């Protein structure tokens, strides 16, 4: 399952979310610490398979 890394804009905490592709919805991701939805996706060398076009 892919791991999505986020950083909270409020508390600056980085956290990871593990979701299947089907369940993953960035609008539903909240900070585990302060529960805000003001989170930014972080791309830190995590290889996530995106859409395959072949
Ligand atoms: Zn937070």
mmCIF file of the protein (N, C-alpha, C, O) and its ligand, coordinates in Angstrom:
data_MODEL
# 
_entry.id   MODEL 
# 
loop_
_entity.id 
_entity.type 
_entity.pdbx_number_of_molecules 
1 polymer     1 
2 non-polymer 1 
# 
_entity_poly.entity_id                      1 
_entity_poly.type                           'polypeptide(L)' 
_entity_poly.nstd_linkage                   no 
_entity_poly.nstd_monomer                   no 
_entity_poly.pdbx_seq_one_letter_code       
;(UNK)(UNK)(UNK)(UNK)(UNK)(UNK)(UNK)(UNK)(UNK)(UNK)(UNK)(UNK)(UNK)(UNK)(UNK)(UNK)
(UNK)(UNK)(UNK)(UNK)(UNK)(UNK)(UNK)(UNK)(UNK)(UNK)(UNK)(UNK)(UNK)(UNK)(UNK)(UNK)
(UNK)(UNK)(UNK)(UNK)(UNK)(UNK)(UNK)(UNK)(UNK)(UNK)(UNK)(UNK)(UNK)(UNK)(UNK)(UNK)
(UNK)(UNK)(UNK)(UNK)(UNK)(UNK)
;
_entity_poly.pdbx_seq_one_letter_code_can   XXXXXXXXXXXXXXXXXXXXXXXXXXXXXXXXXXXXXXXXXXXXXXXXXXXXXX 
_entity_poly.pdbx_strand_id                 A 
# 
loop_
_entity_poly_seq.entity_id 
_entity_poly_seq.num 
_entity_poly_seq.mon_id 
_entity_poly_seq.hetero 
1 1  UNK n 
1 2  UNK n 
1 3  UNK n 
1 4  UNK n 
1 5  UNK n 
1 6  UNK n 
1 7  UNK n 
1 8  UNK n 
1 9  UNK n 
1 10 UNK n 
1 11 UNK n 
1 12 UNK n 
1 13 UNK n 
1 14 UNK n 
1 15 UNK n 
1 16 UNK n 
1 17 UNK n 
1 18 UNK n 
1 19 UNK n 
1 20 UNK n 
1 21 UNK n 
1 22 UNK n 
1 23 UNK n 
1 24 UNK n 
1 25 UNK n 
1 26 UNK n 
1 27 UNK n 
1 28 UNK n 
1 29 UNK n 
1 30 UNK n 
1 31 UNK n 
1 32 UNK n 
1 33 UNK n 
1 34 UNK n 
1 35 UNK n 
1 36 UNK n 
1 37 UNK n 
1 38 UNK n 
1 39 UNK n 
1 40 UNK n 
1 41 UNK n 
1 42 UNK n 
1 43 UNK n 
1 44 UNK n 
1 45 UNK n 
1 46 UNK n 
1 47 UNK n 
1 48 UNK n 
1 49 UNK n 
1 50 UNK n 
1 51 UNK n 
1 52 UNK n 
1 53 UNK n 
1 54 UNK n 
# 
loop_
_struct_asym.id 
_struct_asym.entity_id 
A 1 
B 2 
# 
loop_
_chem_comp.id 
_chem_comp.type 
_chem_comp.mon_nstd_flag 
UNK 'L-peptide linking' . 
ZN  non-polymer         . 
# 
_pdbx_entity_nonpoly.entity_id   2 
_pdbx_entity_nonpoly.name        ? 
_pdbx_entity_nonpoly.comp_id     ZN 
# 
_pdbx_nonpoly_scheme.asym_id         B 
_pdbx_nonpoly_scheme.entity_id       2 
_pdbx_nonpoly_scheme.mon_id          ZN 
_pdbx_nonpoly_scheme.ndb_seq_num     1 
_pdbx_nonpoly_scheme.pdb_seq_num     101 
_pdbx_nonpoly_scheme.auth_seq_num    101 
_pdbx_nonpoly_scheme.pdb_mon_id      ZN 
_pdbx_nonpoly_scheme.auth_mon_id     ZN 
_pdbx_nonpoly_scheme.pdb_strand_id   A 
_pdbx_nonpoly_scheme.pdb_ins_code    . 
# 
loop_
_atom_site.group_PDB 
_atom_site.id 
_atom_site.type_symbol 
_atom_site.label_atom_id 
_atom_site.label_alt_id 
_atom_site.label_comp_id 
_atom_site.label_asym_id 
_atom_site.label_entity_id 
_atom_site.label_seq_id 
_atom_site.pdbx_PDB_ins_code 
_atom_site.Cartn_x 
_atom_site.Cartn_y 
_atom_site.Cartn_z 
_atom_site.occupancy 
_atom_site.B_iso_or_equiv 
_atom_site.pdbx_formal_charge 
_atom_site.auth_seq_id 
_atom_site.auth_comp_id 
_atom_site.auth_asym_id 
_atom_site.auth_atom_id 
_atom_site.pdbx_PDB_model_num 
ATOM   1   N  N  . UNK A 1 1  ? 0.840   -1.206 0.000   1.00 0.00 ? 1   UNK A N  1 
ATOM   2   C  CA . UNK A 1 1  ? 0.000   0.000  0.000   1.00 0.00 ? 1   UNK A CA 1 
ATOM   3   C  C  . UNK A 1 1  ? 0.870   1.248  0.000   1.00 0.00 ? 1   UNK A C  1 
ATOM   4   O  O  . UNK A 1 1  ? 1.864   1.302  0.724   1.00 0.00 ? 1   UNK A O  1 
ATOM   5   N  N  . UNK A 1 2  ? 0.528   2.217  -0.769  1.00 0.00 ? 2   UNK A N  1 
ATOM   6   C  CA . UNK A 1 2  ? 1.360   3.423  -0.821  1.00 0.00 ? 2   UNK A CA 1 
ATOM   7   C  C  . UNK A 1 2  ? 1.260   4.236  0.468   1.00 0.00 ? 2   UNK A C  1 
ATOM   8   O  O  . UNK A 1 2  ? 0.234   4.253  1.147   1.00 0.00 ? 2   UNK A O  1 
ATOM   9   N  N  . UNK A 1 3  ? 2.358   4.899  0.770   1.00 0.00 ? 3   UNK A N  1 
ATOM   10  C  CA . UNK A 1 3  ? 2.401   5.779  1.936   1.00 0.00 ? 3   UNK A CA 1 
ATOM   11  C  C  . UNK A 1 3  ? 2.421   7.216  1.445   1.00 0.00 ? 3   UNK A C  1 
ATOM   12  O  O  . UNK A 1 3  ? 3.234   7.592  0.600   1.00 0.00 ? 3   UNK A O  1 
ATOM   13  N  N  . UNK A 1 4  ? 1.530   7.995  1.979   1.00 0.00 ? 4   UNK A N  1 
ATOM   14  C  CA . UNK A 1 4  ? 1.461   9.403  1.616   1.00 0.00 ? 4   UNK A CA 1 
ATOM   15  C  C  . UNK A 1 4  ? 1.985   10.221 2.783   1.00 0.00 ? 4   UNK A C  1 
ATOM   16  O  O  . UNK A 1 4  ? 1.558   10.044 3.924   1.00 0.00 ? 4   UNK A O  1 
ATOM   17  N  N  . UNK A 1 5  ? 2.909   11.112 2.487   1.00 0.00 ? 5   UNK A N  1 
ATOM   18  C  CA . UNK A 1 5  ? 3.481   11.908 3.553   1.00 0.00 ? 5   UNK A CA 1 
ATOM   19  C  C  . UNK A 1 5  ? 2.928   13.329 3.472   1.00 0.00 ? 5   UNK A C  1 
ATOM   20  O  O  . UNK A 1 5  ? 2.860   13.935 2.403   1.00 0.00 ? 5   UNK A O  1 
ATOM   21  N  N  . UNK A 1 6  ? 2.543   13.828 4.619   1.00 0.00 ? 6   UNK A N  1 
ATOM   22  C  CA . UNK A 1 6  ? 1.969   15.170 4.688   1.00 0.00 ? 6   UNK A CA 1 
ATOM   23  C  C  . UNK A 1 6  ? 2.658   15.977 5.761   1.00 0.00 ? 6   UNK A C  1 
ATOM   24  O  O  . UNK A 1 6  ? 3.288   15.425 6.663   1.00 0.00 ? 6   UNK A O  1 
ATOM   25  N  N  . UNK A 1 7  ? 2.533   17.288 5.658   1.00 0.00 ? 7   UNK A N  1 
ATOM   26  C  CA . UNK A 1 7  ? 2.981   18.158 6.729   1.00 0.00 ? 7   UNK A CA 1 
ATOM   27  C  C  . UNK A 1 7  ? 1.851   19.109 7.063   1.00 0.00 ? 7   UNK A C  1 
ATOM   28  O  O  . UNK A 1 7  ? 1.218   19.690 6.181   1.00 0.00 ? 7   UNK A O  1 
ATOM   29  N  N  . UNK A 1 8  ? 1.614   19.253 8.348   1.00 0.00 ? 8   UNK A N  1 
ATOM   30  C  CA . UNK A 1 8  ? 0.554   20.119 8.812   1.00 0.00 ? 8   UNK A CA 1 
ATOM   31  C  C  . UNK A 1 8  ? 0.996   21.579 8.752   1.00 0.00 ? 8   UNK A C  1 
ATOM   32  O  O  . UNK A 1 8  ? 2.110   21.921 9.150   1.00 0.00 ? 8   UNK A O  1 
ATOM   33  N  N  . UNK A 1 9  ? 0.122   22.416 8.258   1.00 0.00 ? 9   UNK A N  1 
ATOM   34  C  CA . UNK A 1 9  ? 0.450   23.847 8.188   1.00 0.00 ? 9   UNK A CA 1 
ATOM   35  C  C  . UNK A 1 9  ? 0.306   24.519 9.544   1.00 0.00 ? 9   UNK A C  1 
ATOM   36  O  O  . UNK A 1 9  ? 0.897   25.572 9.785   1.00 0.00 ? 9   UNK A O  1 
ATOM   37  N  N  . UNK A 1 10 ? -0.460  23.927 10.409  1.00 0.00 ? 10  UNK A N  1 
ATOM   38  C  CA . UNK A 1 10 ? -0.702  24.530 11.717  1.00 0.00 ? 10  UNK A CA 1 
ATOM   39  C  C  . UNK A 1 10 ? 0.439   24.232 12.689  1.00 0.00 ? 10  UNK A C  1 
ATOM   40  O  O  . UNK A 1 10 ? 1.029   25.149 13.259  1.00 0.00 ? 10  UNK A O  1 
ATOM   41  N  N  . UNK A 1 11 ? 0.744   22.966 12.871  1.00 0.00 ? 11  UNK A N  1 
ATOM   42  C  CA . UNK A 1 11 ? 1.738   22.589 13.881  1.00 0.00 ? 11  UNK A CA 1 
ATOM   43  C  C  . UNK A 1 11 ? 3.063   22.139 13.255  1.00 0.00 ? 11  UNK A C  1 
ATOM   44  O  O  . UNK A 1 11 ? 4.011   21.797 13.961  1.00 0.00 ? 11  UNK A O  1 
ATOM   45  N  N  . UNK A 1 12 ? 3.109   22.145 11.919  1.00 0.00 ? 12  UNK A N  1 
ATOM   46  C  CA . UNK A 1 12 ? 4.333   21.786 11.186  1.00 0.00 ? 12  UNK A CA 1 
ATOM   47  C  C  . UNK A 1 12 ? 4.741   20.332 11.368  1.00 0.00 ? 12  UNK A C  1 
ATOM   48  O  O  . UNK A 1 12 ? 5.846   19.942 10.992  1.00 0.00 ? 12  UNK A O  1 
ATOM   49  N  N  . UNK A 1 13 ? 3.882   19.558 11.925  1.00 0.00 ? 13  UNK A N  1 
ATOM   50  C  CA . UNK A 1 13 ? 4.198   18.158 12.133  1.00 0.00 ? 13  UNK A CA 1 
ATOM   51  C  C  . UNK A 1 13 ? 4.083   17.383 10.831  1.00 0.00 ? 13  UNK A C  1 
ATOM   52  O  O  . UNK A 1 13 ? 3.145   17.551 10.052  1.00 0.00 ? 13  UNK A O  1 
ATOM   53  N  N  . UNK A 1 14 ? 5.075   16.531 10.630  1.00 0.00 ? 14  UNK A N  1 
ATOM   54  C  CA . UNK A 1 14 ? 4.995   15.636 9.479   1.00 0.00 ? 14  UNK A CA 1 
ATOM   55  C  C  . UNK A 1 14 ? 4.344   14.339 9.901   1.00 0.00 ? 14  UNK A C  1 
ATOM   56  O  O  . UNK A 1 14 ? 4.615   13.820 10.985  1.00 0.00 ? 14  UNK A O  1 
ATOM   57  N  N  . UNK A 1 15 ? 3.504   13.826 9.061   1.00 0.00 ? 15  UNK A N  1 
ATOM   58  C  CA . UNK A 1 15 ? 2.886   12.545 9.360   1.00 0.00 ? 15  UNK A CA 1 
ATOM   59  C  C  . UNK A 1 15 ? 2.647   11.782 8.070   1.00 0.00 ? 15  UNK A C  1 
ATOM   60  O  O  . UNK A 1 15 ? 2.638   12.341 6.973   1.00 0.00 ? 15  UNK A O  1 
ATOM   61  N  N  . UNK A 1 16 ? 2.455   10.500 8.244   1.00 0.00 ? 16  UNK A N  1 
ATOM   62  C  CA . UNK A 1 16 ? 2.269   9.653  7.082   1.00 0.00 ? 16  UNK A CA 1 
ATOM   63  C  C  . UNK A 1 16 ? 0.906   8.990  7.126   1.00 0.00 ? 16  UNK A C  1 
ATOM   64  O  O  . UNK A 1 16 ? 0.388   8.623  8.182   1.00 0.00 ? 16  UNK A O  1 
ATOM   65  N  N  . UNK A 1 17 ? 0.364   8.857  5.966   1.00 0.00 ? 17  UNK A N  1 
ATOM   66  C  CA . UNK A 1 17 ? -0.951  8.243  5.843   1.00 0.00 ? 17  UNK A CA 1 
ATOM   67  C  C  . UNK A 1 17 ? -0.821  7.052  4.907   1.00 0.00 ? 17  UNK A C  1 
ATOM   68  O  O  . UNK A 1 17 ? -0.295  7.160  3.799   1.00 0.00 ? 17  UNK A O  1 
ATOM   69  N  N  . UNK A 1 18 ? -1.300  5.948  5.366   1.00 0.00 ? 18  UNK A N  1 
ATOM   70  C  CA . UNK A 1 18 ? -1.283  4.756  4.515   1.00 0.00 ? 18  UNK A CA 1 
ATOM   71  C  C  . UNK A 1 18 ? -2.703  4.474  4.056   1.00 0.00 ? 18  UNK A C  1 
ATOM   72  O  O  . UNK A 1 18 ? -3.598  4.204  4.857   1.00 0.00 ? 18  UNK A O  1 
ATOM   73  N  N  . UNK A 1 19 ? -2.881  4.543  2.769   1.00 0.00 ? 19  UNK A N  1 
ATOM   74  C  CA . UNK A 1 19 ? -4.205  4.305  2.213   1.00 0.00 ? 19  UNK A CA 1 
ATOM   75  C  C  . UNK A 1 19 ? -4.046  3.502  0.925   1.00 0.00 ? 19  UNK A C  1 
ATOM   76  O  O  . UNK A 1 19 ? -3.024  3.574  0.244   1.00 0.00 ? 19  UNK A O  1 
ATOM   77  N  N  . UNK A 1 20 ? -5.040  2.774  0.630   1.00 0.00 ? 20  UNK A N  1 
ATOM   78  C  CA . UNK A 1 20 ? -5.047  2.182  -0.702  1.00 0.00 ? 20  UNK A CA 1 
ATOM   79  C  C  . UNK A 1 20 ? -5.429  3.266  -1.705  1.00 0.00 ? 20  UNK A C  1 
ATOM   80  O  O  . UNK A 1 20 ? -5.982  4.303  -1.338  1.00 0.00 ? 20  UNK A O  1 
ATOM   81  N  N  . UNK A 1 21 ? -5.134  3.016  -2.937  1.00 0.00 ? 21  UNK A N  1 
ATOM   82  C  CA . UNK A 1 21 ? -5.453  3.996  -3.971  1.00 0.00 ? 21  UNK A CA 1 
ATOM   83  C  C  . UNK A 1 21 ? -6.939  4.332  -3.957  1.00 0.00 ? 21  UNK A C  1 
ATOM   84  O  O  . UNK A 1 21 ? -7.331  5.488  -4.120  1.00 0.00 ? 21  UNK A O  1 
ATOM   85  N  N  . UNK A 1 22 ? -7.745  3.320  -3.763  1.00 0.00 ? 22  UNK A N  1 
ATOM   86  C  CA . UNK A 1 22 ? -9.192  3.519  -3.800  1.00 0.00 ? 22  UNK A CA 1 
ATOM   87  C  C  . UNK A 1 22 ? -9.687  4.363  -2.628  1.00 0.00 ? 22  UNK A C  1 
ATOM   88  O  O  . UNK A 1 22 ? -10.628 5.145  -2.761  1.00 0.00 ? 22  UNK A O  1 
ATOM   89  N  N  . UNK A 1 23 ? -9.036  4.190  -1.481  1.00 0.00 ? 23  UNK A N  1 
ATOM   90  C  CA . UNK A 1 23 ? -9.502  4.897  -0.292  1.00 0.00 ? 23  UNK A CA 1 
ATOM   91  C  C  . UNK A 1 23 ? -8.895  6.282  -0.154  1.00 0.00 ? 23  UNK A C  1 
ATOM   92  O  O  . UNK A 1 23 ? -9.401  7.120  0.592   1.00 0.00 ? 23  UNK A O  1 
ATOM   93  N  N  . UNK A 1 24 ? -7.822  6.514  -0.869  1.00 0.00 ? 24  UNK A N  1 
ATOM   94  C  CA . UNK A 1 24 ? -7.092  7.747  -0.652  1.00 0.00 ? 24  UNK A CA 1 
ATOM   95  C  C  . UNK A 1 24 ? -7.862  8.959  -1.172  1.00 0.00 ? 24  UNK A C  1 
ATOM   96  O  O  . UNK A 1 24 ? -8.220  9.034  -2.347  1.00 0.00 ? 24  UNK A O  1 
ATOM   97  N  N  . UNK A 1 25 ? -8.101  9.891  -0.275  1.00 0.00 ? 25  UNK A N  1 
ATOM   98  C  CA . UNK A 1 25 ? -8.729  11.143 -0.649  1.00 0.00 ? 25  UNK A CA 1 
ATOM   99  C  C  . UNK A 1 25 ? -8.034  12.270 0.108   1.00 0.00 ? 25  UNK A C  1 
ATOM   100 O  O  . UNK A 1 25 ? -8.203  12.397 1.321   1.00 0.00 ? 25  UNK A O  1 
ATOM   101 N  N  . UNK A 1 26 ? -7.262  13.081 -0.592  1.00 0.00 ? 26  UNK A N  1 
ATOM   102 C  CA . UNK A 1 26 ? -6.479  14.121 0.092   1.00 0.00 ? 26  UNK A CA 1 
ATOM   103 C  C  . UNK A 1 26 ? -7.342  15.114 0.847   1.00 0.00 ? 26  UNK A C  1 
ATOM   104 O  O  . UNK A 1 26 ? -6.871  15.761 1.782   1.00 0.00 ? 26  UNK A O  1 
ATOM   105 N  N  . UNK A 1 27 ? -8.594  15.240 0.452   1.00 0.00 ? 27  UNK A N  1 
ATOM   106 C  CA . UNK A 1 27 ? -9.475  16.176 1.145   1.00 0.00 ? 27  UNK A CA 1 
ATOM   107 C  C  . UNK A 1 27 ? -9.892  15.657 2.520   1.00 0.00 ? 27  UNK A C  1 
ATOM   108 O  O  . UNK A 1 27 ? -10.378 16.414 3.360   1.00 0.00 ? 27  UNK A O  1 
ATOM   109 N  N  . UNK A 1 28 ? -9.699  14.378 2.733   1.00 0.00 ? 28  UNK A N  1 
ATOM   110 C  CA . UNK A 1 28 ? -10.096 13.792 4.010   1.00 0.00 ? 28  UNK A CA 1 
ATOM   111 C  C  . UNK A 1 28 ? -8.910  13.590 4.952   1.00 0.00 ? 28  UNK A C  1 
ATOM   112 O  O  . UNK A 1 28 ? -9.060  13.095 6.070   1.00 0.00 ? 28  UNK A O  1 
ATOM   113 N  N  . UNK A 1 29 ? -7.737  13.983 4.478   1.00 0.00 ? 29  UNK A N  1 
ATOM   114 C  CA . UNK A 1 29 ? -6.570  13.815 5.328   1.00 0.00 ? 29  UNK A CA 1 
ATOM   115 C  C  . UNK A 1 29 ? -6.519  14.934 6.359   1.00 0.00 ? 29  UNK A C  1 
ATOM   116 O  O  . UNK A 1 29 ? -6.586  16.114 6.014   1.00 0.00 ? 29  UNK A O  1 
ATOM   117 N  N  . UNK A 1 30 ? -6.402  14.561 7.602   1.00 0.00 ? 30  UNK A N  1 
ATOM   118 C  CA . UNK A 1 30 ? -6.305  15.555 8.663   1.00 0.00 ? 30  UNK A CA 1 
ATOM   119 C  C  . UNK A 1 30 ? -5.069  15.284 9.504   1.00 0.00 ? 30  UNK A C  1 
ATOM   120 O  O  . UNK A 1 30 ? -4.574  14.158 9.565   1.00 0.00 ? 30  UNK A O  1 
ATOM   121 N  N  . UNK A 1 31 ? -4.584  16.326 10.147  1.00 0.00 ? 31  UNK A N  1 
ATOM   122 C  CA . UNK A 1 31 ? -3.436  16.188 11.024  1.00 0.00 ? 31  UNK A CA 1 
ATOM   123 C  C  . UNK A 1 31 ? -3.823  15.368 12.249  1.00 0.00 ? 31  UNK A C  1 
ATOM   124 O  O  . UNK A 1 31 ? -4.841  15.647 12.884  1.00 0.00 ? 31  UNK A O  1 
ATOM   125 N  N  . UNK A 1 32 ? -3.023  14.361 12.587  1.00 0.00 ? 32  UNK A N  1 
ATOM   126 C  CA . UNK A 1 32 ? -3.352  13.531 13.751  1.00 0.00 ? 32  UNK A CA 1 
ATOM   127 C  C  . UNK A 1 32 ? -3.177  14.276 15.071  1.00 0.00 ? 32  UNK A C  1 
ATOM   128 O  O  . UNK A 1 32 ? -3.684  13.851 16.110  1.00 0.00 ? 32  UNK A O  1 
ATOM   129 N  N  . UNK A 1 33 ? -2.464  15.377 15.017  1.00 0.00 ? 33  UNK A N  1 
ATOM   130 C  CA . UNK A 1 33 ? -2.193  16.102 16.250  1.00 0.00 ? 33  UNK A CA 1 
ATOM   131 C  C  . UNK A 1 33 ? -3.257  17.171 16.522  1.00 0.00 ? 33  UNK A C  1 
ATOM   132 O  O  . UNK A 1 33 ? -3.839  17.218 17.605  1.00 0.00 ? 33  UNK A O  1 
ATOM   133 N  N  . UNK A 1 34 ? -3.501  18.022 15.532  1.00 0.00 ? 34  UNK A N  1 
ATOM   134 C  CA . UNK A 1 34 ? -4.447  19.115 15.765  1.00 0.00 ? 34  UNK A CA 1 
ATOM   135 C  C  . UNK A 1 34 ? -5.712  18.994 14.918  1.00 0.00 ? 34  UNK A C  1 
ATOM   136 O  O  . UNK A 1 34 ? -6.602  19.842 14.978  1.00 0.00 ? 34  UNK A O  1 
ATOM   137 N  N  . UNK A 1 35 ? -5.770  17.947 14.145  1.00 0.00 ? 35  UNK A N  1 
ATOM   138 C  CA . UNK A 1 35 ? -7.007  17.600 13.453  1.00 0.00 ? 35  UNK A CA 1 
ATOM   139 C  C  . UNK A 1 35 ? -7.427  18.590 12.364  1.00 0.00 ? 35  UNK A C  1 
ATOM   140 O  O  . UNK A 1 35 ? -8.575  18.584 11.918  1.00 0.00 ? 35  UNK A O  1 
ATOM   141 N  N  . UNK A 1 36 ? -6.503  19.426 11.948  1.00 0.00 ? 36  UNK A N  1 
ATOM   142 C  CA . UNK A 1 36 ? -6.845  20.365 10.890  1.00 0.00 ? 36  UNK A CA 1 
ATOM   143 C  C  . UNK A 1 36 ? -6.717  19.698 9.521   1.00 0.00 ? 36  UNK A C  1 
ATOM   144 O  O  . UNK A 1 36 ? -5.995  18.718 9.340   1.00 0.00 ? 36  UNK A O  1 
ATOM   145 N  N  . UNK A 1 37 ? -7.429  20.255 8.593   1.00 0.00 ? 37  UNK A N  1 
ATOM   146 C  CA . UNK A 1 37 ? -7.298  19.766 7.218   1.00 0.00 ? 37  UNK A CA 1 
ATOM   147 C  C  . UNK A 1 37 ? -6.282  20.582 6.425   1.00 0.00 ? 37  UNK A C  1 
ATOM   148 O  O  . UNK A 1 37 ? -6.067  20.346 5.236   1.00 0.00 ? 37  UNK A O  1 
ATOM   149 N  N  . UNK A 1 38 ? -5.672  21.532 7.095   1.00 0.00 ? 38  UNK A N  1 
ATOM   150 C  CA . UNK A 1 38 ? -4.670  22.351 6.410   1.00 0.00 ? 38  UNK A CA 1 
ATOM   151 C  C  . UNK A 1 38 ? -3.347  21.611 6.372   1.00 0.00 ? 38  UNK A C  1 
ATOM   152 O  O  . UNK A 1 38 ? -2.417  21.922 7.116   1.00 0.00 ? 38  UNK A O  1 
ATOM   153 N  N  . UNK A 1 39 ? -3.286  20.648 5.508   1.00 0.00 ? 39  UNK A N  1 
ATOM   154 C  CA . UNK A 1 39 ? -2.078  19.847 5.389   1.00 0.00 ? 39  UNK A CA 1 
ATOM   155 C  C  . UNK A 1 39 ? -1.569  19.907 3.957   1.00 0.00 ? 39  UNK A C  1 
ATOM   156 O  O  . UNK A 1 39 ? -2.335  20.032 3.002   1.00 0.00 ? 39  UNK A O  1 
ATOM   157 N  N  . UNK A 1 40 ? -0.266  19.814 3.843   1.00 0.00 ? 40  UNK A N  1 
ATOM   158 C  CA . UNK A 1 40 ? 0.350   19.821 2.526   1.00 0.00 ? 40  UNK A CA 1 
ATOM   159 C  C  . UNK A 1 40 ? 0.979   18.465 2.233   1.00 0.00 ? 40  UNK A C  1 
ATOM   160 O  O  . UNK A 1 40 ? 1.598   17.846 3.098   1.00 0.00 ? 40  UNK A O  1 
ATOM   161 N  N  . UNK A 1 41 ? 0.814   18.041 1.051   1.00 0.00 ? 41  UNK A N  1 
ATOM   162 C  CA . UNK A 1 41 ? 1.463   16.806 0.622   1.00 0.00 ? 41  UNK A CA 1 
ATOM   163 C  C  . UNK A 1 41 ? 2.963   17.036 0.501   1.00 0.00 ? 41  UNK A C  1 
ATOM   164 O  O  . UNK A 1 41 ? 3.407   18.047 -0.043  1.00 0.00 ? 41  UNK A O  1 
ATOM   165 N  N  . UNK A 1 42 ? 3.730   16.093 1.011   1.00 0.00 ? 42  UNK A N  1 
ATOM   166 C  CA . UNK A 1 42 ? 5.185   16.179 0.940   1.00 0.00 ? 42  UNK A CA 1 
ATOM   167 C  C  . UNK A 1 42 ? 5.686   15.060 0.053   1.00 0.00 ? 42  UNK A C  1 
ATOM   168 O  O  . UNK A 1 42 ? 5.328   13.895 0.225   1.00 0.00 ? 42  UNK A O  1 
ATOM   169 N  N  . UNK A 1 43 ? 6.510   15.433 -0.886  1.00 0.00 ? 43  UNK A N  1 
ATOM   170 C  CA . UNK A 1 43 ? 7.097   14.425 -1.765  1.00 0.00 ? 43  UNK A CA 1 
ATOM   171 C  C  . UNK A 1 43 ? 8.570   14.293 -1.392  1.00 0.00 ? 43  UNK A C  1 
ATOM   172 O  O  . UNK A 1 43 ? 9.415   15.036 -1.889  1.00 0.00 ? 43  UNK A O  1 
ATOM   173 N  N  . UNK A 1 44 ? 8.861   13.362 -0.533  1.00 0.00 ? 44  UNK A N  1 
ATOM   174 C  CA . UNK A 1 44 ? 10.237  13.244 -0.056  1.00 0.00 ? 44  UNK A CA 1 
ATOM   175 C  C  . UNK A 1 44 ? 10.822  11.901 -0.451  1.00 0.00 ? 44  UNK A C  1 
ATOM   176 O  O  . UNK A 1 44 ? 11.141  11.062 0.391   1.00 0.00 ? 44  UNK A O  1 
ATOM   177 N  N  . UNK A 1 45 ? 10.947  11.732 -1.703  1.00 0.00 ? 45  UNK A N  1 
ATOM   178 C  CA . UNK A 1 45 ? 11.634  10.551 -2.196  1.00 0.00 ? 45  UNK A CA 1 
ATOM   179 C  C  . UNK A 1 45 ? 10.856  9.262  -2.029  1.00 0.00 ? 45  UNK A C  1 
ATOM   180 O  O  . UNK A 1 45 ? 11.410  8.173  -2.178  1.00 0.00 ? 45  UNK A O  1 
ATOM   181 N  N  . UNK A 1 46 ? 9.601   9.377  -1.728  1.00 0.00 ? 46  UNK A N  1 
ATOM   182 C  CA . UNK A 1 46 ? 8.785   8.174  -1.654  1.00 0.00 ? 46  UNK A CA 1 
ATOM   183 C  C  . UNK A 1 46 ? 8.294   7.842  -3.052  1.00 0.00 ? 46  UNK A C  1 
ATOM   184 O  O  . UNK A 1 46 ? 7.652   8.655  -3.717  1.00 0.00 ? 46  UNK A O  1 
ATOM   185 N  N  . UNK A 1 47 ? 8.604   6.658  -3.471  1.00 0.00 ? 47  UNK A N  1 
ATOM   186 C  CA . UNK A 1 47 ? 8.175   6.290  -4.811  1.00 0.00 ? 47  UNK A CA 1 
ATOM   187 C  C  . UNK A 1 47 ? 6.778   5.710  -4.766  1.00 0.00 ? 47  UNK A C  1 
ATOM   188 O  O  . UNK A 1 47 ? 6.539   4.612  -4.263  1.00 0.00 ? 47  UNK A O  1 
ATOM   189 N  N  . UNK A 1 48 ? 5.895   6.470  -5.296  1.00 0.00 ? 48  UNK A N  1 
ATOM   190 C  CA . UNK A 1 48 ? 4.511   6.020  -5.359  1.00 0.00 ? 48  UNK A CA 1 
ATOM   191 C  C  . UNK A 1 48 ? 4.143   5.833  -6.813  1.00 0.00 ? 48  UNK A C  1 
ATOM   192 O  O  . UNK A 1 48 ? 4.386   6.704  -7.649  1.00 0.00 ? 48  UNK A O  1 
ATOM   193 N  N  . UNK A 1 49 ? 3.577   4.731  -7.093  1.00 0.00 ? 49  UNK A N  1 
ATOM   194 C  CA . UNK A 1 49 ? 3.178   4.496  -8.474  1.00 0.00 ? 49  UNK A CA 1 
ATOM   195 C  C  . UNK A 1 49 ? 1.950   5.328  -8.806  1.00 0.00 ? 49  UNK A C  1 
ATOM   196 O  O  . UNK A 1 49 ? 0.901   5.216  -8.171  1.00 0.00 ? 49  UNK A O  1 
ATOM   197 N  N  . UNK A 1 50 ? 2.111   6.139  -9.788  1.00 0.00 ? 50  UNK A N  1 
ATOM   198 C  CA . UNK A 1 50 ? 0.967   6.922  -10.257 1.00 0.00 ? 50  UNK A CA 1 
ATOM   199 C  C  . UNK A 1 50 ? 0.355   6.211  -11.458 1.00 0.00 ? 50  UNK A C  1 
ATOM   200 O  O  . UNK A 1 50 ? 0.563   5.015  -11.663 1.00 0.00 ? 50  UNK A O  1 
ATOM   201 N  N  . UNK A 1 51 ? -0.366  6.932  -12.208 1.00 0.00 ? 51  UNK A N  1 
ATOM   202 C  CA . UNK A 1 51 ? -1.068  6.298  -13.320 1.00 0.00 ? 51  UNK A CA 1 
ATOM   203 C  C  . UNK A 1 51 ? -0.088  5.709  -14.331 1.00 0.00 ? 51  UNK A C  1 
ATOM   204 O  O  . UNK A 1 51 ? 0.839   6.371  -14.799 1.00 0.00 ? 51  UNK A O  1 
ATOM   205 N  N  . UNK A 1 52 ? -0.324  4.492  -14.635 1.00 0.00 ? 52  UNK A N  1 
ATOM   206 C  CA . UNK A 1 52 ? 0.517   3.829  -15.636 1.00 0.00 ? 52  UNK A CA 1 
ATOM   207 C  C  . UNK A 1 52 ? -0.121  3.999  -16.996 1.00 0.00 ? 52  UNK A C  1 
ATOM   208 O  O  . UNK A 1 52 ? -1.279  3.646  -17.221 1.00 0.00 ? 52  UNK A O  1 
ATOM   209 N  N  . UNK A 1 53 ? 0.667   4.549  -17.885 1.00 0.00 ? 53  UNK A N  1 
ATOM   210 C  CA . UNK A 1 53 ? 0.167   4.651  -19.248 1.00 0.00 ? 53  UNK A CA 1 
ATOM   211 C  C  . UNK A 1 53 ? 1.123   3.904  -20.161 1.00 0.00 ? 53  UNK A C  1 
ATOM   212 O  O  . UNK A 1 53 ? 2.239   4.362  -20.404 1.00 0.00 ? 53  UNK A O  1 
ATOM   213 N  N  . UNK A 1 54 ? 0.711   2.808  -20.646 1.00 0.00 ? 54  UNK A N  1 
ATOM   214 C  CA . UNK A 1 54 ? 1.581   2.043  -21.525 1.00 0.00 ? 54  UNK A CA 1 
ATOM   215 C  C  . UNK A 1 54 ? 0.769   1.403  -22.632 1.00 0.00 ? 54  UNK A C  1 
ATOM   216 O  O  . UNK A 1 54 ? 1.325   0.710  -23.485 1.00 0.00 ? 54  UNK A O  1 
HETATM 217 ZN ZN . ZN  B 2 .  ? -1.234  19.755 13.080  1.00 0.00 ? 101 ZN  A ZN 1 
# 
